[in-house]
């Protein structure tokens, strides 16, 4: 069985979000060769951009908090606040490094486990068409074009496309097109896990 994933699957793992455990179980199915993970190359760069944005935001917030706390600590009623707030300010900086390391580990796992769909001219051409016909953003259209072109070249077997981006991908035309390749669109990783387990055990 082929399981298509994109950047939000990587972010779910790297940032340990609410459906992290479902993603881990899907990874384990790939490690045991029960499913084949397929990842568009474009979806590798997006998590880096997200992590850099989060890091910059937290570093800026840390600096702002430190400045405000220093100002508060000059007032006698709040003189001990600097010490009391040390844990939260340290957490902001520590979380930046921890998330960076988890992202690196996750991406290394993906590069080992998943088939990477390279960005080729045919994908860009298809993506431009999907921007117009499906009203997808340039980023989403590249991901979707990557999946569709890979589907066209894949054998007849159950497939699914896992994404948390329901807002853009839950589109009747997309669902119908994927279905022609025996590919199911699933927008929750826990639902994806259940579907995959049913398919591999059937």
N, C-alpha and C positions, 0 to 999 in steps of 0.2 A: 504494500500500500504506500502511496506517495502522500506526504503531508507537506504542503506549502506553508511556510511561515514568513513573517516579515519583521520589521524593526521593533514593533511593539511586543513581540514574543521575546526578543533579546532584552528589551527594557524591563519586562516583567521579571525576568531572571536577575538582571543586574541590580535592579532597585528593590528586589524582594517585595513585590507588590502582592495584592490580595489573591491572585490566582497563581502564585509562584509554585505551589505544590503540584498543581495540574501540569504546569510546564516541565517540572522535574520528572514527572512520570512519563511524559511524552518523550523527553530526552532518554530516559531509561529504555523505552521501547525501541528507540533508534539504536541505542548501544547494543541491544540484544538482537538487532537485525530484523525486528518485526515490522518496522516502518522505515521508509526512506525520507529523510528530511531534505527539503529543497528550499534554498534561500536566494532571492534576487540579490545580486551584488550591490545594488543601490541601497538595500536595507542594512548594509554594514556601515555605511557612512552616517546615516541618520542617528543611530544611537550615540555616536561620538559627539555629534552636534548637540544633542539633547543633554548629554553629560557636561559638556563645556558650558552650556547656558546655565544649568543648575549650579555648577561650580562658581561661575562668575556672580550669580545672584546671591549665593550664600556667603561668599567672601565679602561682597559689598555690604550685605546685611550684618555680617560679623563686625566690620569696621564701624558701621553706623551704631550698632548696639554698644560697642565698647566706648564710643564717644559719648553716647547718651548716659551710659552707666557712670562714666567718670564725672559727668556734670552732676548727676544725682548724688554721687558719693561726696561731693563737696558740701552737701547739706547734712547737718548733723542727724536728722531723723533717718537718713538713708546711708549713713557712713559705712555700714557693714554690707551694703548691697553688692558691692564689687566682688567680695568674696563669695557671697551666696549665689551670684549669677555665673560663677566661673564654669560650672558644669555645662550650662546651656551654651555658653559662648565657645567652649572647647568642643562641644558636640558638633557645632556648625562646621568647624574646620576639619574635625576628624571624619565627619561623614563625607566630605569632599574626596578625601583620599581613599576611604573605604569603598565608595561607589566606583571610583576610577579603577581600583584593583579588581572589583567584582565584574566590571564591564570587560576588562582585559581577559579575565578568566573565561567569561561567557563567550566572548568572540573567538577565543582560541578553541573552545569546545565546538563552536559552530563550524569553524574552518576544518576541524577534524572530522566531525560527524556529517555535516550537510553537504549536499551538492550545491555549488554556487553557480547561479545563472549569470554569465558575464553580460555586460551592457554592450550590445552590438548595434550596428546601424539599423537592422530590421526591427529591433526593439524600440529604438527612438522613433522610427517612422510609425510604428503601430501606436506608440504612446501619444504622438501628436493627434492621430485619428481619434483615440479614446478621449482625449481632452475635449474634443468637439462633440462626439456622439454620446458620451456618457457623462459629460460635465465633470470630469475628474481634474484634480489639480495636477500640475506637471509632475510632482513627486509621486502621487498615487497612480498616475497614468503609467509611469515607468515601471512601478512594481506590478501593476496589473498586466501590462504588456509582456513583462518577463514571464509571468505565470502562464498567460495564454499561449505564448510561443512554445514554452516548455511542454504544455499540455498537448499541443499539436504534434509534438515529436515523441510523446510517451505511449507506452503500450496500453492496452485496454485492461484496466484494473481500477479498483476503488481509489478515489483521491479526495482530498479536502484542502481547503484554503482557510487557514486560521488567521484571523485579524480582529483586534479590538476596535477597529475603525468602522463601526456600524454606520456612522453618519454618512460616509462617502461610498462604502461598498455595498450596503444593503440597498440594492437597486434591482428592480425586476429584470432589466435587460442583462445585468451582470449575472444574476442568479441563473437566468435561462441559458446564457452562453456557457457558463461553467458546467451546467447540467449536461450539455451536449457532449462533454468530455468525461462524464461520470464523476464530476467533481462537486462536492458540497461546500457551500460557504458557511462558516461558523464563526460567530463573533464573540464567543466566550470560550476561554481555554478549557474550562471544566466541561462544557458541552462537547468541545472538540475531543477531549480525552475520552468521554463516554462513547462518542461515535467511533473513534479509532479502536477502542477496546472491543466494541461489538463487531467491527469488521475483521479484526485479526483473529478473533476467537470463533468466528462463524464458519 
